[in-house]
Amino acid sequence: MNLTPKRSDAEKYLKGVPERTQSSDHPTGAKEDNKVFTDYTGVTHTRLLEMWTAKPPDYHTCCIDFVIHYSNLGFIGRTVRNMYLNVCGGSAFIRPSENVWPHCGDMFMERTSIGNHVGVCLDCDGINWTVVEAGQGTPGKDGFEVLLRRSRPYNPANIVGWIDLDMWLDRNVQIKDGAALRLEGKWTVKKNGETWYYTFTSNLGLCYQQAGRTKDQHAGVGTWSVDVNNVTISLDGEGDKSVIEVWPLPLPALNQTGKGTTRTGDGPESAVSMQRWDSLTKTPVCGPSVPAPSAQPQSVQPQSVQAP
C-alpha cells in the first residue's frame, strides 16, 4: 500500500529499532543498563531488577512500555488507553477479517499462551508480518527484557485487533473516542428538582438510581451513543415514559458541571446538569438488584511473547 505521511514517519522510526537488543548489555543480564533499550521503552534494566526482586515481586514485562513510548511520540497518542477501554471497541479499532490486516504503524493486541501481548506492525501481507515488540517469555525469570524487530507468521485467529493509524488521525474519530473516554465512570445528574446517579460503562450501557433510594427503587438501565456534537442518552421506561437526554460536547472535566437537555416521552424539554465525580469505576452506584450492563471495563494485563 502507498503509505500516508504519518505511516511513512512510523516506518522510518520502526525500521530504526535494532533487530534485537535487551535491557542489559551484559549477555547474562547483569545490572548494566542498555541505553538503546531504554531509549525505545523508557525502562532501565536497573528498574526492572528492582521490580523483579521486590517483595512481593512485580514481574513486569516491557511490551506495553514500548507501545506507550511509541504512542507518546505522536503516532497514536492516547489510543493505548482507548484500546484497553473497550477491549477493544474504539472507533479506530479494527478486528481481523478476510483480507483485512494491520499496516505499518498500527498498534496491535494479540493473544498468547501466557496472556495478551501488544506491539506495533511494521509490515503485513496477511500471511507474514514484521513487528516491533518488547518483552520475553516469562516476566522476571530470564534475567533481562528483549526488544525485537522481526518477521513471523501472521495468524488472525490470535489477533484481538489493532488501532488503525489513519483512522485515529481523523478528527471526528478523535472527538467521539475522546468523549467516550471522558464519559465512562460515575456522574451526578440533576433534573426537575431531583438528583440522580449515573454509571456509564464502556459497552455503551449505563445504570442509574435516584439519590436517597435503595436497591431497585427508581433505578434502571439505559444506553448511550456519541457523535461529533453530542452524547445522546436513552433511559428505560414504560410506554411513552422513556427519557432521552442530550449532553453537548465537550463534556465537563472531572468535578466540573455541564448542562444539557432532558425530555420524558413526548413532554417538553427541560434542563439537566451533570458532574463527573469518578472515572473507570468498577462498582456501579446503582443498587445491587439493578441489572447493570454486562461488563465494566476489563483490566487488561499485557504479557509478552517468547523472544528467540
C-alpha positions in Angstrom: 0.0 0.0 0.0 1.1 3.6 -0.5 1.9 5.0 2.9 0.4 8.2 4.2 2.8 10.7 5.6 2.1 9.6 9.2 2.7 5.9 8.3 5.9 6.9 6.5 7.1 8.6 9.7 6.2 5.4 11.6 8.0 3.2 9.1 11.2 5.3 9.5 11.0 5.1 13.2 10.3 1.4 13.4 13.0 0.5 10.9 15.4 2.3 13.2 14.7 -0.2 16.0 17.5 -2.8 16.2 16.6 -6.4 15.2 17.4 -7.4 18.7 18.5 -5.5 21.9 18.0 -6.3 25.5 17.6 -4.3 28.7 21.1 -5.2 29.9 24.1 -5.0 27.6 25.6 -8.0 29.5 24.8 -11.4 28.0 23.8 -12.9 31.4 21.5 -10.0 32.2 23.8 -8.4 34.8 22.9 -5.0 36.2 24.4 -2.8 33.5 21.7 -0.7 31.7 21.5 -0.7 27.9 20.8 2.8 26.7 19.4 1.7 23.4 16.7 -0.4 25.1 15.9 2.4 27.5 15.6 4.9 24.6 12.9 2.8 23.0 11.0 1.7 26.1 11.6 4.3 28.8 12.6 1.5 31.2 16.1 0.7 32.6 17.4 -2.7 33.5 18.1 -1.4 37.0 14.4 -0.5 37.4 13.4 -3.9 36.1 15.6 -5.7 38.6 14.1 -3.6 41.4 10.6 -4.7 40.4 11.5 -8.3 39.9 13.3 -8.6 43.3 10.7 -6.6 45.3 8.7 -8.3 48.0 6.3 -9.3 46.6 7.9 -9.3 43.2 6.4 -7.4 40.3 7.1 -9.5 37.2 6.8 -6.5 34.9 7.3 -7.0 31.1 8.1 -4.2 28.7 5.8 -4.9 25.7 3.4 -2.2 27.0 6.3 0.2 27.7 7.5 0.1 24.1 3.9 0.7 22.8 3.3 3.6 25.2 6.7 5.2 24.2 5.8 4.8 20.5 2.3 6.3 21.2 3.7 9.3 23.0 5.8 10.2 20.0 2.5 11.3 18.3 1.9 8.3 16.1 -1.2 7.2 18.0 -1.4 9.3 21.2 -4.0 8.1 23.8 -5.1 5.0 21.9 -3.3 2.7 24.3 -6.0 3.8 26.8 -8.6 3.7 24.1 -7.7 0.1 23.2 -8.0 -1.2 26.7 -11.1 0.8 27.5 -13.2 -1.2 25.1 -11.1 -4.3 24.6 -11.4 -3.1 22.1 -14.3 -1.0 20.7 -12.9 2.4 19.9 -13.9 3.9 16.6 -10.4 3.3 15.1 -10.1 -0.3 16.4 -10.2 -2.9 13.7 -10.8 -6.6 14.2 -9.3 -9.1 11.8 -11.4 -10.4 9.0 -10.9 -11.8 5.5 -8.4 -9.6 3.5 -8.2 -7.2 6.4 -5.0 -7.0 8.4 -2.8 -4.3 10.1 -0.5 -2.0 8.2 2.6 0.0 9.0 2.3 1.9 12.2 -0.8 0.2 13.6 -0.6 -0.9 17.2 -1.9 -4.4 17.7 -3.1 -6.7 20.5 -2.8 -10.4 20.3 -3.5 -13.5 22.4 -0.7 -15.7 23.5 -0.4 -18.8 25.7 0.5 -16.6 28.7 -1.8 -13.6 28.2 -2.3 -10.7 25.9 0.6 -9.1 24.1 0.9 -5.7 22.4 3.3 -4.4 19.7 3.5 -2.3 16.5 3.2 -3.6 13.0 5.9 -2.6 10.5 4.5 -4.5 7.5 2.0 -7.3 6.8 0.7 -9.1 3.8 -1.9 -11.3 5.5 0.5 -14.3 5.5 3.6 -12.9 7.3 4.2 -9.7 9.1 7.1 -7.8 10.5 6.5 -6.4 14.0 8.4 -4.4 16.6 7.7 -5.8 20.1 9.3 -5.9 23.6 9.2 -8.5 26.3 10.2 -12.0 27.0 8.6 -15.4 27.6 8.5 -15.3 31.4 8.4 -11.9 33.1 11.3 -11.5 35.6 12.6 -15.1 35.1 15.0 -14.7 32.2 17.1 -12.0 33.8 16.6 -9.4 31.1 14.0 -8.0 28.7 14.2 -8.1 24.9 13.2 -5.6 22.2 12.8 -7.2 18.7 12.2 -6.2 15.1 11.3 -9.4 13.4 9.2 -11.2 10.9 6.9 -14.1 11.9 3.7 -15.8 10.5 0.5 -13.7 10.7 -2.3 -15.7 12.4 -5.5 -13.7 12.5 -7.0 -16.3 15.0 -4.6 -14.9 17.6 -5.2 -11.3 16.9 -7.6 -9.3 19.1 -7.3 -6.3 16.8 -5.4 -3.1 16.1 -5.6 0.6 16.1 -5.7 1.9 12.5 -3.3 4.8 12.5 -5.0 6.7 9.6 -8.5 6.3 11.2 -7.2 7.5 14.5 -6.0 10.7 12.9 -9.5 11.5 11.7 -10.8 14.4 13.7 -14.3 13.0 14.1 -12.9 9.8 15.5 -10.8 11.7 18.0 -13.8 13.7 19.1 -16.1 10.7 19.5 -13.5 8.5 21.2 -12.4 11.3 23.4 -15.9 11.8 24.6 -16.4 8.1 25.3 -13.2 8.1 27.4 -14.4 11.0 29.4 -17.9 9.7 29.8 -17.1 6.4 31.5 -17.5 6.4 35.2 -19.9 7.9 37.8 -21.9 11.1 37.3 -24.2 13.2 39.5 -27.2 14.4 37.4 -29.7 17.0 38.4 -33.0 17.5 36.6 -36.5 18.5 37.5 -35.5 19.2 41.1 -34.2 15.7 41.6 -30.7 14.3 41.9 -29.7 11.0 40.2 -26.5 8.9 40.0 -25.4 7.5 36.6 -22.7 4.9 36.0 -21.6 4.7 32.4 -19.8 1.7 31.1 -17.6 1.2 28.0 -20.1 -1.1 26.3 -22.5 1.8 25.6 -24.6 0.9 28.6 -25.4 2.7 31.9 -27.3 2.2 35.1 -28.9 4.9 37.1 -30.5 5.5 40.5 -32.2 8.3 42.2 -30.3 9.8 45.2 -31.6 8.6 48.5 -33.2 5.5 47.1 -32.1 1.9 47.8 -31.9 -1.2 45.7 -34.3 -1.1 42.8 -36.3 2.0 43.8 -36.3 4.5 41.0 -33.4 2.7 39.3 -32.9 1.3 35.9 -30.6 0.9 32.9 -30.1 2.7 29.6 -27.8 3.1 26.6 -25.8 5.9 25.2 -24.2 6.9 21.9 -21.9 9.7 20.8 -21.4 11.7 17.6 -19.2 14.7 17.0 -21.6 17.1 18.7 -23.5 15.3 21.5 -23.8 12.4 23.8 -27.4 11.0 23.5 -28.7 9.0 26.4 -31.7 6.8 26.4 -33.1 5.7 29.8 -35.6 2.8 30.0 -39.2 3.5 30.9 -42.7 2.2 30.3 -44.5 3.2 27.1 -44.1 6.9 26.4 -42.2 7.4 29.7 -38.8 6.7 28.3 -36.3 9.5 28.8 -33.9 11.0 26.2 -31.1 13.3 27.3 -28.7 15.2 25.2 -25.3 16.3 26.6 -23.4 18.6 24.3 -19.7 18.1 23.7 -17.2 18.8 25.0 -18.1 17.1 28.3 -17.1 18.8 31.5 -13.9 17.8 33.2 -13.8 16.0 36.5 -15.7 17.8 39.2 -16.9 20.5 36.7 -20.6 21.0 35.8 -22.1 20.8 32.3 -25.5 21.5 31.0 -27.8 19.7 28.6 -31.5 18.8 28.0 -33.8 16.0 29.0 -37.2 15.0 27.7 -39.6 12.4 29.1 -41.8 10.8 26.5 -43.5 13.5 24.4 -43.2 16.0 27.1 -41.3 19.3 26.9 -37.6 19.7 27.1 -36.1 20.7 30.4 -32.6 21.5 31.7 -30.3 18.9 33.1 -26.9 19.4 34.7 -24.2 16.8 35.1 -21.0 16.5 37.0 -18.5 13.6 36.7 -17.1 12.6 40.1 -15.3 9.3 39.3 -13.9 7.5 36.3 -13.1 3.9 35.5 -15.2 2.8 38.4 -15.6 -0.9 39.0 -18.7 -0.7 41.2 -21.9 0.8 39.8 -23.7 3.4 42.0 -26.9 1.6 41.3 -28.5 -0.8 43.8 -27.3 -4.4 43.7 -30.7 -5.6 42.4 -30.4 -3.4 39.3 -29.4 -5.4 36.2 -26.4 -3.2 35.3 -24.9 -3.6 31.8 -23.0 -6.8 31.5 -19.4 -5.6 31.5 -17.4 -3.0 33.3 -14.1 -2.2 31.6 -11.8 -5.2 32.0 -8.3 -4.8 33.3 -6.0 -6.0 30.6 -2.6 -7.1 31.7 -0.5 -7.4 28.5 2.1 -10.2 28.6 4.9 -10.6 26.1 5.7 -13.4 23.7 8.8 -15.6 23.8 11.8 -13.9 22.2 14.1 -16.1 20.2 
